[in-house]
Amino acid sequence: MMNLKRLFRSFFKRGKNNLIKIISLSIGLALGLVLIAKVYFEQSYNDFFPDNDRIYQVISNYSTTEGNKAYPQTPGAVAVGMKTELPEIEVATRYTWLAFETVMVTPDKKKYTGNVILGDSCLFDVFPRPVLAGDVKEVLSRPMYIMISRKIAEKMGGINQAIGQTFTFDSRPGKPVTVGGVFEDMPNNSHLSYDVIVSMPSISQFMWDGTMNWLGNDRYMAYVKLLPGVKPEVLEPGIEKMKEKYLPLEELEKSGIDIGWDFKPLLEIHVGDEETKRMTLILSLLAIALLFTAVMNYVLIVISSLVNRSKEMAVNKCYGASEKNIYLRMLSETLLDIVVSSAVAILLIFVFRGTILSLLNTTVSDLFTLKSILLLIGVCVFVFFVAALIPGHLYARIPVAVAFRNFTESKRYWKLGLLFIQFIAAGLFVTLLVIIGRQYDFMLNKNPGYTYNNLAYCSLSGVDSELRQKALDETLRLSEVAEVSSCSQLFFDFASGNNIRLPNGEQELFNIADQYAVGNGYLKLMEVPIIEGRSFIENTPSSKEVMVSRSFIDKISKHVDWPDGVVGKNIYISEHSRGLNDTYTICGVYEEVCMGIIGHQDTRASVMFYNEKPSSYLIIKFHEQTAEALEKVSDMLTALLPDKDIQVYSYAGEMRGKYSDSEKFRDSVLIGGIVTLLICLIGLIGYTNDEMNRRKKETAIRKVNGATTVDILRLFIKDISWMAVPAITLGCMIAYFIANTWLDNFADKAELTIFLFVGCAIAVFIIILAAVIINCYQAANENPAESVKSE
């Protein structure tokens, strides 16, 4: 009890800089632990599913004249066929997406939003979730019946109240579905994210039924659960027999195509993704850098009070304290500091939980689970021993004689070593921040091949063609609107694919990104240049023209020699052509546009068709886009289409949203950089204060002998510079390798020049010098008589 009282009294004792220690350590702990928890969260994806080590995703492997490609989608019959033909498979399932973030409308006009899939009756056998109401097998076997999540059910009045209710999907009106059951929400660390499961027998009400298709219509996500002890390699002979039984192998061979299936472990779907692995590595390095900086700063502050506490430790030794007792004393003091800092860190995490959610896309409750908390406790224990044992070693070596004379040993090189590490972290974070900021600006400002300034769009999915045309006409009448057109596919969204053949040709040449139908003046509105031929002949009821991108020329030239160009040539396009003789004529070639976003670009050639009737997206170009103009269009369309949930989106705003992950990563590094720099400056100020006190008489004598204030400042600057310059340089070099790892996510990258790294290093160095000058200026101006009068 006495030891505890002494410990708490010493905590509030002056001269130990406890407030600074707690502030810097708690902030470092808060940020470091959050990043470590985020890394653990990313590594825990899908581990909550029972028998997760036996669940595999079916991957389609295609070998064509373009090379080998793997896709996560399969035709509808693959999962069913595997369960039938391969006895090693315990159960198989498949689902396909119906709508993302779609609006569901009840008969009394209440609206709910969620992700919707079509799933078969075996879905819960592979991916079980607690069922709160209803019989899953029965519900997912009945046409036009659905299972909904707890979240949706509670919005509808409760689990029991939701059963039996009906609603329609805004994008597919006139197709009411009935709630037959409720399941527990999917956790956030699942690669599956759906709120509504429509029974697979309902598929023909919403789209073409390809559930038993073996070739084409590759839109289904297929999964299998193997029997205990079975490895995927065992299935290969059975898969070959299955191919011989169900696939037209001779026709595929003539077309130059070979199809196969592979299996990807469930636990590797997210964790094994290259982007996830790179991001996990970077977050881990940043967390280590933050924690290490905070701990080293703590040790630096403790060592800085060595001179002040030396007599105290020596007196303890005079009264019989051994080195073990000194170590225990430091352990107990550090334990108290760690406990208080951890409490403050927890408070900071709670206060800034909204910011954490915004930056990491993960709630605090998801980050801090029982398993992750145990991991973080282990990290804190490691921090505790590092922070306690280094100072403990130094304090234990203080000689007993210090009790009777002045102690002059300052452990200066220990302090410089700790500062060296902190300066490395400062150079790392600042340089990394600048690189990430440059890449973010590069992505936003890079010309995608079309102009989206003053552009907006609105989905008219589920609206008939007459009302779409009326909506287009009424929008064009608004004074704020310059042009209006329509399209089936937005450039930044992922495009479906179709295959190209020559007329009467047997071989499929290559796959293209299909933009489907566009309306009048679409390319002109989007400011996409036409480099060969012309645009579509408009107002044609049934057009057989197609436009292709520049890269289409390069693709087709590998298979056929058209010396006079592609314009005017006929091609077969799967899905659009009803037979080998049903061809489309290339009327023009447009300049290459960026499909998708940088980092997730679709590198295929693209094609587009013309439709006189407006397509599902209304594209609006304003004279000047303002919030008022967007609202005016929205109000007009809402009045025209009262049963439709109208959302008018700024194209530029949505484009920025596509890069939100990069923006959040930039902001995370910004916060980490600011905190690291502040911790470094705290340590630097503490070091310079110690040095000023240690060299007080030296500087006084120098001033008596004619040294100016600038000379004294130069003395301290030189002392710091020889250590800061290599440390910052090393930090910039580490930032280069980390940044290159992150930039591998992007096909187009901002240029990294030597001037960028030199500029970052100079900026950090200037900040450090400014802190030294400001902190030392008063001491450099001090009257030397005050310093030497005690001599």
N, C-alpha and C positions, 0 to 999 in steps of 0.2 A: 504493500500500500504506500509506504514511504517513497519507494522508487517511482511509483506512478505519480505521486504528488510532485516529486522533484522533476519528473519528465514533463509534466504539464506546466510547471513554473518556468522551466528552461525554454519551453515553446514560445512563451511571451517575453523572453528576455531580450533586451536590446543588444544590437551588434551581431545578431545571427542572421539577419536579413530573411526571416521566415516568411514575411508577406510576399517578397519577390520570389522566393523559392516556390511557394504554394501557387502563386498566379501562373508562373511560367510552366511549372510541372503539370498543373491541372489542365491548362489549355492544350499542352502537348499530349497529355493522356486522352483528353476528350476527342481530339481529332484523330490521333493514332488508333485508339480503340474502335472508333466508328469505322475507319477504313479497314481495319482487320476484320471487324464484324461483317462488313460488306463483302470482303473476299470470301469469308466462310460461307456467307449466304449464297454467293454465286456457285460455290463448290457443292452446296447441298441440294441443288436442283434435282427433283424427282426422287429423292431418297426416302420419301415418306410412303411411297407405294409399296405394298407388300410384295415380296418376291421380286423386287426391282432388278435383281441380278439375272433373272430369267426372262425379262421382257426386252424385246428387240423391235426396232423400227425397220420396216422393209424398204430397201433402197433399190430404185430402178437403175440399172446400168445399160447405157446405150452406146454401141459402137457403130459409128457412121463414117462416111468419107471425110468428115471434119475432125474425127478423133473420138476419144472415149469421154463420155460425160455421165455423171451420176446425179439423180434427182430424188428428192424425198417423196414424190408422189407416184402412185401406181394406178393402173386401171382397176375398175371396181371388183373384178372377179378374182384378183390375185390372192387376197387374204382368205376368201372363202375356199379357193382351190387349194391353197397350202394346207388348210385345216383338213380338207378332204383327202388329199393325196399324201401328206407327210405325217406318219403316225407319231413322230417325235414331237409334234406340236400339240400342246395341251389345249390351247384355245387361241383363236385369232379374231381380230376385229378390224373394222375400217370406218372412217368418217370422212366427210367432206364439208368444207365451209359453205354456208348459205349466205351469211352477211356479217360484216364487222360493224360494231357500234351502230346497229340499226335501231330504228324506233318501232316499238310495238304499241299498237293502238287497240284499246278495249272498246266494246260497243258503246260505253258511256263517255268515249273520247279521252279517257285517261291514257297517258303515254309513259312508257318505260324504255330504257335504252340498254342494249346488251349485245354480246357476241353470240351468234347462232350457228350451230352446226347441224348436219344430218348424220345421225349415228345409228349403227345397227344394234341388235339386241344383246350382243356379246361385249359391248363397250365397257360395262361395269365389271365384267369378268376379268378383263385385262387391267383396267384402271378403276379399281373399286373406290367409291366414296360413300360415306354414311348416307343411307336413304332415309329421309325424314317422313316421307309419305308416299304411298303408291307402290305398285309392283313394277320394278324396272323392266323385267322381261316382257311383261304384258304391255306396258305403255309403249316401249320401243318396237313392238311388233304390230301395233295398231296404226293404220293410216291416219294422219292428221292429228296425232296425239303427241304431246311433248312432256319432257321433264324440265323443270326450271330450278335454278339455284335458290338457296335460302335468301340471298340478297334480293332477288326479284320477287320472291314470295312475300317477304316482309313488306315490300313496297306495295304489294297488292292487297294488304290487309292482314297477312299472317299465313302460316303454312296451311292450316286447315281451310281457311277462307279461300285460298288460291285454287284449291282442287276444284275442277269442273268449270272454272272460268275460261273464257275464250278471248282471243285477240288476233289481229292480223298484223303482218309486217308491213311497215310503211312502204318499203320498196317492192312489195308484192301484194297489192290490195286484192280484196275479194277472195282470199284463201284463208278462212278462219281456222285456227288450231286450238285444241282443247288441252288444258293443263291436266295431266294424269298423275303427276308425281313431283316430289321435291327432293333435291339432293343437297348435301353440304357444299358450301362454296369451295372452289379450287384454291389451294394455298398459292401465295404469290411466288413461291419457288418451284413452280411447275411450268413446263414448257407448253402445257395445255391451258388454254384460257377461254372458257366458254361459259355462258350463263344460261343458254337454252339449248336443249337437244331435241331436235325434231326427229321422229321415227323415220328410219330409212325407207319403209314402204310409202312414205309421203313424197318421195323425190320427184315422181312424175308430175306432181302438181306445181312444182317450182322450176324444173329444168328437165333436160333430156335424161332418161333413165339409163345410165351406163353401169349399173351396179353389178351386172354379170358380164361385163365387157372385158375381153382379154387383151385387146389391142386398141390403143387410142383412148381419148377421154381420161388422160392421166391426171385426175384431180383428187384422188382418194389418198388419205394418209392411212397406211396399213401397218398393223402391229401384230406380233405373235408372242405368245408365252410358251417357252419350251418346257418339256418335262424336266424334272430334277436331274442334274448330271449331264444333260445333253448340251453339246457345243454346236454352234452354227455350222462348223465345217462338216458335221455329220450329215447335214441336209443337202449337200451339193449333188450327190447322185440322184436323189429324189427330185430335185429341182430340174435336172436335165431331162428326166423322164416326163415331168409335168410339162415342160416346154414342148417336147415332141408330141404330147397328147393334145395340147390346147392351142399352140401357136402355129400359124402358117409359115413354117421355117423356110420352105422353098421360095415363097413370094418375098419374104424378108431378105433372103440372100440375094435375090435379083435386084432388090432395092438398095442393096449395100448396107443393110442394117442387121445388127445382132443384138438381141435383148437378153438380159439376165437380171437376177435379183440377188442382192446381198443383204446382210443384217447388221444393223448398228445398235450397240447396247444402249438401253434407255438412259443409263447414267452418263453416257458420253454425248448425248444429243446437244446439251447446252454446254457442259464443261469442256467437251472436246472441240467446240467451235473455235476457230482460229482467232476471231475477234475477242471472244470471251477470254481465251488464254492470254492474249496480249494485254487486255485491260486488267486482268487479275494480276499479272506480273507487275504492271506499272503501279497499280494501287498498293500492292505489297511493298514495293520499293519506297513509295512515298510514305507509307505508314511507318516503315522502319526508319526512314530518314527523320521523320517528325519525332518519333519516340526517342531515337538516339540523340537528336539535338536537345530535346527537353531534359533527358537524363544527364547528358554531358554538362548542360548549363547548371543543373542542380549540383552536380559534383564540383563544378567550378566555383559556385557560390560557397559551398561548404569549405572547400580548400582555401578560399579567399579569407575566411575567418580563422585560419590556422594560427596566425600570429596572435590574434586577440584571445584565442582559447588555449594557447599553449600552456600558460601558467596553470589554468584550471586542470588540464590533463596531468601536468607534472605534479601538482599537489595531490591529486588522486593517487598517483603512483607512490608518493611519499607515505600515504596512509594505507599502502598495501595493495593497491589495485594492480592487477596483472594485465598483460596484453589482451588476454581473454576478456577481462572486465571492460577494457576500453572498447574492444570489438562489440561486446554486448551493449555497451552504452550507445555506440553509433547505430547499431541495429535497432535499438528501441526508439531512438530519435528519428531515424529514417522511417521506421514503421509508422510512427505517428504522422510524419509528413505525408507518407504515401496514402494513409487512410483519409486524412483531411483532403489531400489533393484529389483522391478518387471520388470523395463525396462531392467536392466542387465540380469535378468532371461530369458526374452523373447529373448534377443540377444543370450544368451547361447543356448537356445532351437533351434533357427534358425541355429546357427553355427554347432551344433551337431545333426542336423536333420537326417543325414545319420546314425549316431550311434544309434539314437532312433529307426529308422526303423529296423536296424539290430538286436537290442536287443529285441524289443517289437513286431516285425512283423506288425507294424502299422505306417502309415505315419503321419506326423505332422498335415496335413490338416484333416485327419480322427479323430485324437485325439482332435483337437481344433475346434469343431463345435459351433454354436451359443448357444445351450443348455449347452454344457460342459463348455464353456467360462463363462456363467452366474454362473454355479456351482463354478468354480474356483475363480471368483470374490468374491463370498460369502466366500470361504475359506480365501482369502486375507483379507477380512473385519474382519473375526474372528481373524486372525493373528494380524491385526492392533490393535484391541482392547486389546488383551492379552499383546502385546508388549508395549502398551502405558499406560494401567491402572496400571499395577504392579509398574513400576518406578514412575508413577504419584502419586500413593499413598504414596510412600516413600519420594519423593521430597516435597509433600505438607505438610508433618509432620515436616519439618526442622524448628526449632524455630527461631524467629526473632533475638534472642541474638547472633546467629552465626555471624551476621554482625559485632559484636564487639569483638569476641574472636575466638580462634581456634576451629574447629569442629573435634572431634576425633571419632565419631561413624562411623564404617566401614561397618555395615550391613553384618558382616562376615558370620553369619548363613544363611542369604539369599543366599549369594554366594555359600556356601557349598551345600545348598539344590539344587540350580540350577546345580552345577557341578555333584551332585549325579545323577540327571536325565540324564545328558549327558553321564556319565560313564555307566549307565544302557544300554543306546543305543549302546555304543561302545562294551560292552560285548556281547550284542545281535547280532549285525551285524557280528562281527569277528567269533563268535561261529557258527552262521548260515552259514556263508561263508565256514567254514571248513567242516561242515556236508554236505552241498550241493556238495562241491568239492569231498568229499569222495564217495558220492553216484554216482556222475558222473563217477569217475574213476572205481568204482565197476561195474557199468553197462558196461563200455567199456571193462573191463578186465575179466569179468566173463566168464567162459567157457560155450558157448551155446550148447555144445555137438557136434560141428563140427569145423573144422579149416578153417578160411577165410584169413589167412595171405598169401600174394602172389597170391590172387585170384581176378579174374575179371569176368565180365559177359557182354553180349551184347544181346539185344532183336532182334530176327529174325522173329518177328511176321509179317505175310503177305508175307513171302518168302516161295516158294514151297520146298518140301522135298528134291528134287535133289540138289538144290542150297544150302540148309542147310548142306547137307552132304559134298558138295564140300567146303563150308566155314569151316566146322569142319576139314576136311582133310588138307586144306591149312594152317590153323592155327597151326595144330600139326607139320607141317614141319618147322615152324620157330624155330631157335636155342634157342630163349629165353623162349619157351614154354615147360613145362614139361609134362602136361597132358591136355586133352580136353574131355568134355562130354557135355551133354545137360539135361535140365529139363523143366517141364512145370510151375513150381511154385518155387519161391525163398523162402527160409526158413523165411526171415524176413517180407514177405508180408502176408496179410490176406488170408487164404485158404478157398475155398468153402467147403460146407459140404455135405456128403451123409450118408445114414443110413445102418446099419448092420442088417442082419437077418441070421438065421440058414437055411440050405436047407429045403424047404417045410414048413418052419415056417411062421406063420401068424403075429407074433408080431415083430415090429421093436425094436431092443434091445437098440441101442444108436447111436449117431451121431459122425462121425469122420471128421477130417480135411484131405481133399483129396489133396495129393501132385501130383496126376495124373501121367503122364509118365516121366520116367527118362531114360537116355541112358546108353551106355556101361561104366562100371567102375565108375559110379556116386558116390556111397557110398565110394569107395576107394579114389577117388579124394577129397571128402569132409571130409575124415578121420572120418567117422561115424562107430563105432564098430558094428559088427554083433554078438549078444550075444547068439542066438539060430539059428540052421539051416544053411542056406547058402544064398548067393546072387542069383540074377536071372540067369537063363540059357540064355546067350546072343546070339545075332544074330539069334533070333527066330522070324519068320515073324508074328506069331499070338500067343502071350504069354497069358496063363491063370493063371499066377502066380501073387501073391501079397505079399508084405512085410509089416509088421506091426511094430509099435513102442512098447516099453516095456509096456507102460501104457495100451495098447490094451489087454494084458493078464489079467490085473486087472479088466478091464471093462467086458470082456467076461466071466470071472470066476464067476461073479455074476449071470449069467444066465445059464451056462452049466458047467458040471464037466468033464474036460479033464485031467485025471491024468497023461497022458504021454505028455502033453504040446500041444501047438497050432500048431506046425509045422506039415504040412501034412493034416491039417483039411480044409474042404471046407466051404466057407461062401458066402452069397449073399450080394452084394453091390449095392445099388440103383444107377441109372444112367449108371453103367457099365454092370450089369446083365440084360439081356433082358427078363428074366422070372425067376420064383422061382427055376427052375432046372438049370439055367445058373449060375454056381458058379465059384469062383476063389479059387485056392489052396494056402494056406499060405506056402511059401517056407523058410521064415526066419524072425527073429525078430531083429530089430536094436535098439541100445541104444536111449533113449529119447533125443530129440533135442529141443531147445528153438524155438518155432514157434512164429513169431512176435518179439517184443522187450520187455524188462523188463518194466513193467508198462502197457503193452498192450499184454500180453502173451495169446496165445491160449492154453488152458489147455486140449483140447480134445486129444484123441489118434489120431495118424496119420497113413495113409497107402500110399503106392506108388506102381505103376505098371511099367512094362517094355514096351518100344517101340523101335523096331529096328531102326526106322526112327528118326532122330533128332527132338527134341521138340523145343518150341519157344524161349528158352533161351540157348545161347551158354555159357558154363562155362569153363573158361580158368585158368589153374594153371601155374604160371611162376616159373622158377628156382629162379629168384629174380625179384620182381616187381619194375620197375622203370618207370618214365615218358616216357623215350625213348621206352621202351618195349610196353607200352600201345599205344603209338602213332604208332609204327610199325604195331601192330595188326589192329589198326583202319584204317591205310592207306591201308593195304592189303585187308581188308573187303570192304572198300569203292571202291577200284578198281574192286573187284570181283562183288559187288552189287551196281553199280552206281546210280540206281534209289531208293535205300534205304537210309534213313537217319541213318547213323551208329554212335552209341555212345557206346564206351567201357568204362564201369565204374569199378572203383576199389571197390571191395566188402567191404573192410575195410573202405574206404572213405564214402560209402553209409551207412554203419552201424553207423559211427559217425554222419552222417547227420540225422539218425533216432532219435538220442538223442539231436538234435540241440536245442529243447525247453529247456531241462535241462541245456544245456551249456549256453544258453542265460540268463536263470534265474540265473545261477551261476555268470555270468558276471555282471548282473544287481545288484546283492547283493554285488559283489566285489566293484563296483563303489560306491554304497551306503555306504558300510563299510568304504572305504577310506575317503569319504567326511565326514561321521560322526566322524571318528577318528580325522581328521584334525580340524573339528569344536570344538571337545572336547579339543584338544591340544591348540587351540587358546584361549578357555576359561580358560584352566588350566594355561597357561602362563600369561594371564591377572590377574588371581587370585594370582599367586605366586608373580608377580610384586607388586601388592597391599600389600600383606603380608610382602614382603621385606621392602617396604617403611614404613609400619605401625610399623614393629618391628625392624627398623634400629638401634635405640638406644639400644634396648634390646639385640640384637646380639652383638653390640659393647661392652656392659658391660660384657656379657658372655665371649667374647674373652679376655678382660682385666683381667678377673678372671681365665683365663687359658683354655678356651674352644678352641678346635681345629677346623679346617675347617670341618672335618668329623662330629664333634659334632653339628655344626651349620646345616649342611646338614641333619643330622639325625632329627633335630628339625622340619624342613619343611617336611621331608619324613613322620614322624610320624603324622604330622598334616593332611596330605593327605591320608595316608594309612587307618586310622580308618573309613574314609568315602568311599574310593575307593573299598576296599575289599568287603563289603556287596553289594555295587552297582554293581560291576562286577559279583558277584555271582548271584544276582537277574537277571541280563541280561542274563547270561548263562541258568538259569532256564526257563526264558521266551523263549529263543531260543530252548530249548528242546521241549516245547509244540508246537511251530510253526513248527519246523522240523518234528515232528511226524505227524502233519497234512499234510505236504507236502509229507512225505514218504508213506502216505496211498495210493498215486498214484501207488506205485510199489509193485508187489508181492514179489520180492526179494529185500532185503534192506541191506545196509552196517550196520555193528554192531555199536551201539552207546554205548561206554563204559564210565565209570566215568573218566578214564584217559584222554579221549578226552576233556571233559569239564574242567577238572583241568588244562590241558595243555593250552587251549584257555584262561582261566582266568589268568594264570601265564603270558602268552604272553602279554595280554593287560596291566596287572599290571606292567610288566617290561617296556613297552613303556611309561606308565605314569610316573614311577619313573625316567626313563632316561630324560624325558622332565623336571621334577622337578629339577634334579641334574644339568643338563646343564644350566637351567635358573637361578638357585640359586648359582651356583659355584662362579661367580664373586663377588656377594654380600658377600658370606661366606669368601672370601679372602680379602675383603676390609679392609683398615687400620682403626681400631676402632677410632683413633683420629679424622678422618674426620667426623664420625657420632656424636661424643659427643662434638665437639669444640664449638657448638652453645649453649651448656647448661651453 
